[in-house]
Amino acid sequence: MKSKILVFLFIISLCMSIVSDQSWIYLATERENPHDLNIQANHPYGYQDTLRDYFPTDEWRTCAPEEQGMNSTLLNEMLPYIDSNNWPIDSFIIDRGGYIVYEKYPNLEFAMNDYHTLQSVTKSFTSALVGIAIQKGLIPSIDATILDLFSSRNVTNVDERKEYMSVKHLLTMTAGVEWDEWSYPYNDTVHNSLAAMVTSDDAVDFFLNLPMVAEPGEEWVYNGGAAILLGVLIEEKSNMTLMDFAQEYLFDPIGISGGVWLRTWNGIFEAGGGLYLKPRDMARFGYLFLNGGAWDGEQVISND
C-alpha cells in the first residue's frame, strides 16, 4: 500500500461480549467535495498528503467509502466472511483520512455506545501513558532502572541483573524475571504468575522480589505484571490515580470520555487488561498514533 494512502482498519475482536439493551446503531453523514481539500499532515512514519481537515475530538465525521477512494462492494463482503468463519467480532471501524467510511457491529447484543472490555489492548494505553510521563519529566527515560524508581521498596534478592532491569524492559516484556501466566488458568492463584501477583498482599513487592532467570532484554516472556507495575509507577511519580492521569493527559485531549478502568482487590489498577472503552474511542487512540502523537495542533505524545 502506498504511503500516500492512509487507511486505518481497527478491529476489536474479543471472546467476551457485553450484553446491552441498546439496538444496533449505524450513523452516516456526508460531506461535500472531500477531494477538493488540500490539507497535508507531516507524519513521522511516512503518511503524507493525507486529507485531514478536522480532528474527531467531539464527534467522528462519516462519509461513503467511495468518497475516500474505497470500494463499498468489497467492504460489504466482510460481514458474510466473518459470519462464515464464526468469528466473535463485536465491532469494527474503518477510518480513512479521519473519516469513518464503514462501521458495523456484527454482535447485535453490542451497540456503538457500549463500553467494551479491551483486555490486553489495555497495555497499549499503559505504554502510551508511560511515554507521556517521560515527556513530562515524571520518569527520566525508558532507560531508568526499576529499582531506582522504586527505591523506597524493600527488595531482598537484588543481583546485578535485577539492578539492570529498566522501564524499557518492562515495556518490551523482557524483564528477565521468573514469570508464567500462560501455562495455568488465570484463576490459579498459586501457579499463574499474574493471578498470584494481583492477589498478593502487595503486588509491587511481589514483582520486585521475583527471582531473575535471564538477563533483562535477552528473553521475551508475556508479562501482564510488568504493565501493572508501570501503572503503579505512573501513579507514584504523578501523585494521581492512573485513571485521572489518563483522563487529563490522554483521554480529554483526543475526546475520550467515560471510560472505566478496573482495579485489583487491593486497589491497584489492572494496567494490563482492565480498561473499558467504546469502539469509536479506540479508533481515536489509533488515529492519534497514525498522526504521530499529534492531535489538532497539540503533541499529546512525543514522536520519540
Residue pairs with C-beta under 8 A, 6 or more apart in sequence:
1 7
3 46
3 47
3 48
4 47
4 48
4 49
4 50
5 69
6 47
6 50
6 96
6 97
6 290
7 70
7 94
7 96
8 94
8 95
8 96
8 283
8 286
8 287
8 290
9 92
9 94
9 95
10 92
10 93
10 94
10 95
10 279
10 282
10 283
10 286
11 89
11 92
12 89
12 90
12 91
12 92
12 116
12 118
12 121
12 279
12 282
13 87
13 88
13 89
13 90
14 88
14 90
14 116
14 117
14 118
14 119
15 88
16 117
16 119
17 88
17 90
17 107
17 109
17 110
18 109
18 110
18 114
18 115
18 116
18 117
19 109
20 109
20 110
20 111
20 114
22 111
22 113
22 114
23 108
23 111
24 105
24 108
24 111
25 105
25 111
25 112
25 113
26 103
26 104
26 105
26 112
27 62
27 103
27 112
28 62
28 64
29 61
29 62
29 63
30 62
30 63
30 64
30 67
31 61
31 63
31 67
31 99
34 51
34 63
34 67
34 68
34 97
34 99
35 51
35 67
37 51
37 53
39 51
39 52
39 53
40 48
40 49
40 50
40 52
41 47
41 48
41 50
41 52
41 291
42 48
42 292
43 50
43 290
43 291
43 292
44 292
44 303
45 292
47 290
50 97
50 98
51 68
51 97
51 98
52 97
52 98
52 291
53 98
54 61
54 98
55 98
55 254
55 295
55 296
56 98
56 255
56 280
56 283
56 284
56 287
57 253
57 254
57 255
57 295
57 296
58 255
60 95
60 99
60 100
60 280
60 283
61 98
61 99
61 100
62 99
62 100
62 101
62 103
63 99
63 100
63 101
64 72
64 101
65 71
65 72
65 75
65 94
65 96
65 101
65 102
66 72
67 99
67 101
68 96
68 97
68 99
68 101
69 96
70 94
70 96
70 101
70 102
72 102
75 94
75 101
75 102
78 92
78 104
79 104
79 106
82 89
82 106
83 106
88 107
89 106
89 107
90 105
90 106
90 107
90 110
90 116
90 279
91 103
91 104
91 105
91 106
91 107
91 110
91 112
91 116
91 279
92 102
92 103
92 104
92 106
92 279
93 100
93 102
93 103
93 279
93 280
93 282
93 283
94 100
94 101
94 102
94 103
95 101
95 283
95 286
95 287
98 287
100 280
100 283
103 112
105 111
105 112
105 279
110 116
112 278
112 279
112 280
113 278
114 278
115 258
115 259
115 260
115 276
115 277
115 278
116 276
116 277
116 278
116 279
117 275
117 276
118 125
118 273
118 275
118 276
118 277
118 282
119 273
120 224
120 272
120 273
121 275
121 282
122 227
122 270
122 271
122 272
122 273
122 274
122 275
123 224
123 227
123 271
123 272
123 273
124 285
125 246
125 250
125 275
125 285
126 227
126 230
126 231
126 234
126 271
126 272
127 171
127 227
127 230
128 250
128 285
128 301
129 231
129 234
129 242
129 245
129 246
129 249
129 250
130 139
130 142
130 167
130 171
130 230
130 233
130 234
131 293
131 301
131 302
132 245
132 249
132 250
132 300
132 301
133 139
133 233
133 234
133 237
133 238
133 245
134 140
134 141
134 142
134 302
135 301
135 302
136 249
138 234
138 237
138 238
139 149
139 167
139 233
139 234
139 237
141 167
142 166
142 167
142 168
142 171
143 166
143 167
143 168
144 166
144 167
145 163
145 164
145 165
145 166
146 165
146 166
146 167
146 169
146 170
146 208
146 229
147 155
147 158
147 162
147 163
147 165
147 208
149 167
149 233
149 237
150 204
150 208
150 233
150 236
153 204
153 205
153 208
154 205
155 162
155 205
155 208
155 209
156 209
157 209
157 211
159 212
161 176
161 212
161 214
161 215
161 216
162 176
162 177
162 212
164 215
164 216
165 175
165 176
165 177
165 216
166 216
167 230
167 233
168 217
169 175
169 176
169 216
169 217
169 226
170 223
170 226
170 227
170 229
170 230
171 226
171 230
172 217
172 220
173 220
173 221
173 222
173 223
173 226
174 216
174 217
174 218
174 219
174 220
174 221
175 216
175 221
175 223
175 226
176 212
176 213
176 214
176 215
176 216
176 217
176 218
176 219
177 207
177 210
177 211
177 212
177 213
177 223
178 193
178 210
178 211
178 212
178 213
179 193
179 210
179 221
179 223
179 225
180 191
180 192
180 193
180 221
181 192
181 193
181 194
181 195
181 222
181 223
181 224
181 225
182 222
183 191
183 192
184 191
184 192
184 195
185 192
186 192
186 194
186 195
187 195
188 195
189 195
189 196
189 199
190 196
193 210
193 223
193 225
194 224
194 225
194 272
196 206
197 203
197 206
197 207
197 225
197 228
198 228
198 264
198 265
198 268
198 270
199 264
199 265
200 206
201 266
202 266
203 225
203 228
203 229
203 232
203 264
203 266
203 268
204 229
204 232
204 268
206 225
207 225
207 226
207 228
207 229
208 229
213 219
224 272
224 273
225 272
226 272
227 271
227 272
227 273
228 264
228 268
228 269
228 270
228 271
228 272
230 271
231 242
231 268
231 269
231 271
232 268
232 269
232 271
234 240
234 242
234 245
235 241
235 242
235 245
235 269
238 245
240 248
241 269
242 261
242 269
242 271
243 259
243 261
243 269
246 259
246 261
247 259
249 300
250 256
250 300
250 301
251 257
251 259
251 281
253 295
253 298
253 300
254 284
254 285
254 287
254 288
254 295
254 300
255 281
255 284
256 277
256 281
256 284
256 285
257 281
258 278
259 275
259 276
259 277
259 281
260 275
260 276
261 269
261 270
261 274
261 275
261 276
262 269
262 270
262 274
262 275
262 276
263 269
263 270
263 274
264 270
277 285
288 294
288 295
288 300
288 301
292 303
293 299
293 300
293 301
293 302
293 303
294 300
